[in-house]
Amino acid sequence: AELKRTRAQYKTLVDRMRAAERRIEPVLSVLRDQVLFLKHNLNARAISALQGEYRTLQGNVDQLLRDMQRAIDEADAFVRNLQQNS
């Protein structure tokens, strides 16, 4: 019964970590696009135009960091639970 419960907890943990992982690429893709744009168009007007995009990107990064921290916290709790039950 304990093995079954541990497997279910592990599956939940892995599913959540994979969900967090899937959210990484879209944020990185936008960041890469912005960096490429800046490399090719680095001037005052371009930088000014990117302020709104920066705020959006920063919000996405902040949310990603919260999601990743939640996944890390869940992984830590899972490991602690395994250690307590062994």
N, C-alpha and C positions, 0 to 999 in steps of 0.2 A: 504494500500500500504506500509505503514511504517512497519507494522507487518510482511508482506511478505518479505520485504528487510532485516529486522532484523533476521528473521528465516534463510534466505539464508546466511547471514553473519555468523550466529551462526553455521550453518551446515559446512561452509567452515572452520571456526575456529576449530570445533571438528574434522573434517577430517584431518586437518594438525596436530593437537595435537595427534591424533591416529597414524598418520604416524611417528611422532617423537617417540611415545611410542614403536612402532614396531622395531625401530632401537636400542632401549635400550638393549633388551635381547641378540642379537648377540654379542654386545660389552661386556656385563656382562658375557656371557658364556665363551668367550675367556679369560677374566680376571680370572674367577673362575678356568679354566683349568690351567692357568699359576701359580696361587697361589697353587693349588694342586700339580703341578709338583715341585714347589719350596719346598713345605713341605716335599716331599718324596726324593728329590734329591738336597738338599741344599749343594752345594760345589762350588768351584771356577770355574770349567769347566762348570757346568750347568749355572751359572750366566753369564759367558762370552758368552755362546751359546744363551742366551736369549736377548742379546743386540738388535739384529735385530728385534726380536719379540716385544721387548719393544717399539721400534720406531714405528712399525706398530700399536701396540695397542694404543700408545699415539696419533697417528694420528686419529685413530678411535674415541678415547675419545674426542679429540679436535673437530672433526666434529660433534659428538653427542652433545657436549655442545653448539656449534653454532646453531644446529637445535633446541635444547631445548630453547635457548635464543630467537630464531626467533618465536617459538610458544608462548613463554611468552609475547614477545612484541606484537604479534598479539592479544593475549587475553587481554592485557592491553588496546590496541587501541579499541578493541571491547567494553570493559566496559566503557571507556571514551566516546565513541560514544553514547552508551546507556544513559549515565548520561547527556550528552549535549542535547539529544533529549527528555529528560523526563521533 
